[in-house]
Structures are given as C-alpha cells and as structure tokens.
C-alpha cells in the first residue's frame, strides 16, 4: 500500500512538472504569431506596391501607343499629298508645255503637221517629231492589219464578254452578231472600241499575234511608233505626228478604209432586235462642212487630248493633216479649218517663214 502511494505521488509530481513545460512551449509558439502577422503585412505591402508599378507601366505604355497611333495617320496623309501631282489630269502634251509653243496659225493642238501627199514635202509643222499618245487614231493600223491578213469580211463576229470587259461604256451589247465588214465600219466611222477589240480577238493567234502584227506593220512603214492594243484606249499607243502622216499615207491606199472611214452613218441590230444608229465621229463629215475628204480618223483620250488625221484634197492636191492633243472637240475642228483656210490662201508658198522647229530639236 505504501508502495502504491509512493508511486502515485511520483506520478503526480511528474505530471505537475510536465505541465509548466507544455504551457511555456505553447506560450512561446503563441508569441511567434506576431511574426506571422508581420510577414503578412510585408506580403500585403509587396502586393500593393506591385500593382501600382504595374498599373503605372501599363498607363505609360498606353499613352505611348496612343501617341504613335495619332502620329501615324499624319505621316500617311502627308505621303498621299506628296504623291497626288503624279496623277495626270491633263494630256501629256500639255504637261510637257507643247501647246504653248508659238506657231503662226495659233493652233490649239500641241502637235501638228501638214504634208503634201504628192511631193511628200512638209508644208507646216509644230512639235511634229515629239512622240505622244494617239488614242483611236490607232484604229487605222487595226484596219490595215485586218485587211492585210485577207480575212473574210463576210464572216460573222459575235461581240462577247472579252470585248465588253475591254471597254464597258460601249453601246454595242454582248451577243450582237455583225459581219467583219460591219465591225470594221463601226471601228473606223464611229470609233467603236468593242468593235476594234473584236477585230484583234478574232485575228489568227488572237490579240497577242494581232499586236505583234501592228508593230511589224509600223516598222515596215518606217514609223517610230508603239502599239499595245487595237482600240487606242491605252496611252502606251504612241507615235509622232510625222509618223502618223506616214500611217495615213499608207491607210489611204486601202479603198475599204477610205470608204468606211468617210461613211456618214450606219445602222446595226442587236441580238434582241434593237436598232442602233451610229454617226461619223468627225464633224467635218457628219455636219457636211464641204471638205473633199478621202479618209479620216478621230481620237480621244485624256492622255492624248482630242486628235484627228485627215487626208483631203485642198487647192487641187491631196494633203495630209495631223492634229494631236487639241484642247477639245471644237478646237480640233477649228484647227483643221484654220489650216485649210491658210492653204487655200496660198500659205504653203510662205513655208520658209512659217515652218516651226519641233521641240525636240
């Protein structure tokens, strides 16, 4: 019994000694809690500081981006304004200042030449050796190449989508059936662009072969000329007035070209049966102004201005008149009339004092 009591006292004593140690240990752990709070505060501070820095950077970047975006359009507008003058709003001849070159007849055309066809002497000239766009004067070469090929003029040609795509403002609708003769008539008389393209398209070998034949013909005639399409819609179709005098001289040897280019009007019927009436694009013929014209062709293009070539009998002998880049349709005619009046008044006899040196020397 004493032994058991002694053991109990020892156990109680050991328990009493153990309790303070555990309490102290717990207290020490509890004391460490503020450290945890301090760490939390530091962490919070770091987190709070970090967003501020990030936000600041983000705002600064945004401001820089806005500045760049605003600056870019200004530069683009300035470049666009600088390039604007490149667009041609007037003809090549007027941009070169050829229309302001003095000539005794005060012609509105930038380039002109008058040649006596019998003696092949130059009667009058103005910038006659300057190469310029020739617009639909091209169609005389188109006609010669077509006739040189010996193609059947009675063969039917159907105006198709390719012809329409070449020139969208034509009165000649897709599906119209015409003989090659009538297609040639519309091209020469009224300067119908789809008709001219159709002549090239139906040539053996197509457009590519046709254009090659055009340039080969020009070389054969000793012309310094360039052709890239059969209608003259391209400003790359270019020649000098003197070169065109050679082309007119050659084209006037074709009876078909003489007849078709001087016809006053023509009537064709579309696939739907609608009647279309065409008139000669040259007022000297359509208004019956009393000229003895053997052959003619007009041309109009922004790059070329108003052009006309005429082969006519004046003062008893055939003359070739070439006028390139007249100001408008009226001045194209008044220039031609001024030349005719001058010739009939004996102007050709004063050639030595009236001939103008071309701008290229």
C-alpha positions in Angstrom: 0.0 0.0 0.0 2.8 2.3 0.8 4.5 1.3 -2.3 1.4 2.2 -4.4 1.0 5.5 -2.6 4.7 6.3 -3.3 4.1 5.5 -6.9 1.1 7.8 -7.2 3.0 10.7 -5.6 5.8 10.2 -8.1 3.3 10.2 -10.9 1.6 13.3 -9.6 4.9 15.1 -9.2 6.0 14.1 -12.7 2.7 15.4 -14.1 3.0 18.7 -12.2 6.5 19.2 -13.6 5.4 18.4 -17.2 2.5 20.8 -17.3 4.5 24.0 -16.9 6.9 22.9 -19.7 4.0 22.4 -22.1 2.4 25.7 -21.1 5.7 27.5 -21.7 6.1 25.8 -25.0 2.6 26.8 -26.1 3.2 30.3 -24.9 6.4 30.5 -27.0 4.5 29.3 -30.1 1.8 31.9 -29.4 4.4 34.6 -29.2 5.6 33.7 -32.7 2.2 34.7 -34.1 3.1 38.4 -34.4 5.9 37.3 -36.7 3.4 35.7 -38.9 1.4 39.0 -38.9 4.4 40.9 -39.7 5.1 38.7 -42.6 1.6 39.0 -43.8 1.9 42.8 -43.6 5.0 42.7 -45.6 3.4 40.5 -48.2 0.4 42.7 -48.4 2.7 45.7 -48.9 4.5 43.9 -51.6 1.3 43.0 -53.3 0.0 46.6 -53.0 3.2 48.1 -54.3 3.4 45.7 -57.2 0.0 46.6 -58.7 0.9 50.3 -58.5 4.1 49.7 -60.5 2.3 47.5 -63.0 -0.5 50.0 -63.4 2.0 52.8 -63.9 3.8 50.9 -66.6 0.5 49.9 -68.3 -0.6 53.6 -68.3 2.7 54.8 -69.7 2.6 52.1 -72.4 -1.0 53.1 -73.3 0.0 56.7 -73.6 2.9 55.9 -75.9 0.7 53.7 -78.1 -1.9 56.4 -78.4 0.8 58.9 -79.4 2.2 56.5 -82.1 -1.3 55.8 -83.4 -2.1 59.5 -83.7 1.3 60.3 -85.3 1.0 57.5 -88.0 -2.1 58.9 -89.8 -0.5 62.3 -90.1 2.5 60.8 -91.9 0.2 58.7 -94.2 -1.7 61.8 -95.2 1.5 63.7 -95.9 2.7 61.0 -98.2 -0.6 60.8 -100.0 -0.5 64.6 -100.6 3.0 64.4 -101.9 2.1 61.7 -104.5 -1.1 63.5 -105.7 0.7 65.5 -108.5 1.8 62.3 -110.2 -1.8 61.7 -111.4 -2.3 63.1 -114.9 -5.3 65.4 -115.0 -4.4 66.8 -118.4 -2.9 65.4 -121.6 0.8 64.5 -121.9 1.4 67.3 -124.4 0.0 69.9 -122.1 2.0 68.7 -119.2 5.1 69.0 -121.4 4.1 72.5 -122.3 3.9 71.7 -126.1 0.6 73.6 -126.5 2.3 76.9 -125.5 4.9 76.6 -128.3 4.5 79.5 -130.7 3.2 78.8 -134.2 2.0 81.4 -136.8 -1.5 79.8 -137.0 -2.0 79.8 -133.3 -3.2 76.2 -133.3 -4.7 74.8 -130.2 -3.1 71.4 -130.9 0.1 70.6 -129.1 1.5 68.8 -132.2 0.7 69.2 -135.9 2.0 68.5 -139.3 0.7 69.1 -142.9 2.2 67.2 -145.7 1.7 67.5 -149.5 1.0 63.8 -150.4 2.1 64.1 -154.0 5.5 65.6 -153.4 5.8 64.3 -149.8 7.0 67.7 -148.6 6.2 69.1 -145.2 4.1 72.2 -145.6 3.6 73.1 -141.9 4.7 71.6 -138.6 4.6 72.1 -134.8 6.3 69.7 -132.5 5.9 67.2 -135.3 8.6 64.9 -134.1 7.6 64.6 -130.4 6.1 61.2 -129.5 2.6 61.4 -127.9 -0.4 59.1 -127.2 -2.5 58.8 -130.3 -5.8 57.4 -128.9 -8.2 56.0 -131.6 -6.0 57.1 -134.5 -4.7 53.6 -133.6 -7.7 52.1 -135.4 -6.2 52.9 -138.8 -3.4 50.5 -138.1 -6.0 48.0 -136.8 -7.9 48.2 -140.1 -4.7 47.8 -142.2 -3.6 44.7 -140.2 -7.1 43.2 -140.6 -7.2 43.7 -144.3 -3.6 42.6 -144.8 -4.5 39.2 -143.3 -7.0 38.6 -146.1 -9.7 37.6 -143.6 -13.3 37.1 -144.8 -15.1 40.3 -144.4 -18.5 38.5 -144.6 -17.6 36.2 -141.7 -19.9 36.7 -138.6 -18.3 38.1 -135.5 -20.2 37.9 -132.2 -19.4 40.5 -129.6 -18.5 38.6 -126.4 -17.7 39.2 -122.7 -14.0 39.7 -123.5 -14.8 42.6 -125.8 -17.2 44.0 -123.2 -14.5 43.8 -120.5 -12.1 45.7 -122.7 -14.5 48.7 -122.8 -17.5 48.9 -120.5 -19.1 52.1 -121.9 -19.9 50.9 -125.4 -23.3 50.9 -126.9 -22.6 47.6 -128.6 -24.0 44.9 -126.3 -22.7 41.4 -125.8 -24.3 38.9 -128.2 -24.5 41.3 -131.1 -23.8 39.5 -134.4 -22.0 41.5 -137.1 -20.0 40.7 -140.2 -16.3 41.6 -140.0 -17.1 44.3 -142.6 -19.6 46.0 -140.3 -17.3 45.6 -137.3 -14.6 47.4 -139.3 -17.2 50.0 -140.3 -18.1 50.8 -136.7 -14.4 50.9 -135.6 -13.4 53.4 -138.4 -16.5 55.5 -138.7 -17.7 56.0 -135.1 -14.6 54.8 -133.3 -16.4 51.9 -131.6 -13.9 50.4 -129.1 -15.5 47.0 -128.6 -15.6 46.6 -132.4 -11.9 47.3 -132.7 -11.0 44.9 -129.9 -13.2 42.2 -131.6 -11.1 42.6 -134.8 -8.0 41.8 -132.8 -9.6 39.0 -130.8 -10.7 37.2 -134.0 -7.4 37.5 -135.7 -5.4 34.3 -136.2 -3.4 33.8 -133.0 -5.6 36.3 -131.0 -4.8 39.7 -129.5 -1.1 38.9 -128.9 -0.5 38.0 -132.5 -2.5 41.0 -133.6 -0.5 43.5 -131.6 2.7 41.9 -132.9 1.4 42.4 -136.5 0.6 46.1 -135.7 4.1 46.8 -134.6 5.6 44.9 -137.5 3.5 47.0 -139.9 4.7 50.2 -138.2 8.3 49.1 -138.6 7.6 48.3 -142.3 6.3 51.9 -142.7 9.4 53.2 -141.0 7.4 54.6 -138.1 8.9 55.2 -134.7 5.6 54.1 -133.1 4.4 51.7 -130.3 1.2 49.8 -130.2 -0.1 47.7 -127.3 -3.8 47.3 -128.1 -6.1 47.6 -131.2 -8.5 50.2 -129.9 -6.2 53.0 -128.7 -7.6 53.0 -125.1 -4.0 52.6 -123.8 -1.9 55.7 -123.5 1.1 53.5 -124.4 0.0 53.6 -128.1 2.3 56.4 -129.2 3.7 58.0 -132.3 4.9 61.3 -133.6 2.7 63.5 -135.9 5.2 62.8 -138.7 4.9 59.1 -138.1 1.1 59.3 -138.3 1.4 61.2 -141.6 3.2 58.0 -142.9 0.4 55.8 -141.5 -2.3 58.0 -143.1 -0.5 57.9 -146.4 -0.4 54.1 -146.2 -4.0 53.7 -145.0 -5.3 55.9 -147.8 -4.2 53.3 -150.3 -6.9 50.9 -149.0 -10.2 51.5 -150.8 -12.1 49.8 -147.9 -10.6 52.1 -145.3 -11.4 55.2 -147.4 -15.0 54.1 -147.9 -15.7 53.1 -144.3 -13.9 56.0 -142.5 -15.9 58.6 -144.5 -19.4 56.9 -144.2 -21.8 59.4 -142.6 -23.8 56.8 -140.6 -24.7 53.2 -140.1 -27.5 51.1 -138.5 -26.9 47.8 -136.8 -29.3 45.4 -134.9 -28.5 43.8 -131.5 -29.3 40.2 -130.6 -32.6 41.4 -129.1 -33.5 43.1 -132.4 -33.0 46.6 -131.1 -31.8 49.1 -133.7 -28.7 51.1 -133.1 -27.8 54.1 -135.3 -24.1 55.3 -135.4 -22.8 58.5 -136.8 -19.3 59.6 -138.0 -17.2 60.9 -135.1 -15.7 63.5 -137.4 -17.8 66.7 -137.5 -16.2 67.7 -140.8 -18.2 64.7 -142.3 -21.2 64.4 -140.0 -22.0 68.1 -140.4 -21.2 68.2 -144.1 -18.7 71.1 -143.9 -17.8 70.9 -147.6 -14.4 69.3 -147.4 -13.2 66.8 -150.0 -12.1 64.2 -147.5 -10.7 61.0 -148.9 -10.0 59.4 -145.4 -10.1 60.5 -141.8 -10.0 59.2 -138.2 -10.6 60.9 -134.9 -9.2 60.0 -131.4 -10.0 61.0 -127.9 -8.2 60.1 -124.6 -7.3 62.0 -121.5 -3.6 61.4 -122.1 -3.9 62.2 -125.8 -6.4 65.1 -125.8 -8.6 65.5 -129.0 -6.8 64.2 -132.1 -7.7 63.9 -135.8 -6.0 62.9 -139.0 -7.3 63.9 -142.4 -6.5 63.1 -146.0 -8.2 65.7 -148.2 -7.9 67.5 -151.5 -7.1 71.2 -150.8 -6.1 73.6 -153.6 -6.2 70.8 -156.1 -3.8 68.4 -154.4 -4.1 65.8 -151.6 -2.9 67.0 -148.2 -2.4 65.0 -145.0 -3.2 66.9 -141.9 -2.4 65.5 -138.4 -3.5 67.3 -135.3 -2.6 65.8 -131.9 -3.8 67.0 -128.4 -6.3 69.7 -129.3 -8.0 71.2 -126.3 -11.5 69.9 -127.1 -13.7 68.7 -129.9 -14.4 72.2 -131.1 -10.8 73.3 -131.3 -9.9 70.1 -133.1 -12.2 71.3 -135.9 -11.2 75.0 -135.8 -7.5 74.0 -136.0 -8.3 71.9 -139.2 -10.3 74.7 -140.7 -7.6 77.3 -139.9 -5.0 75.1 -141.8 -7.4 74.6 -144.8 -8.1 78.4 -145.0 -4.3 79.1 -144.8 -3.6 76.6 -147.5 -6.3 78.0 -149.8 -5.0 81.5 -149.2 -1.6 80.4 -150.6 0.0 79.8 -147.2 2.1 77.0 -148.5 4.1 79.4 -150.6 5.4 81.0 -147.4 6.7 77.8 -145.9 10.2 79.0 -145.2 8.9 81.7 -142.8 6.2 79.6 -141.2 7.7 76.2 -140.6 8.2 75.6 -136.8 11.1 73.8 -135.4 9.9 70.8 -133.3 10.5 70.9 -129.5 13.0 68.0 -129.6 15.3 69.9 -131.9 
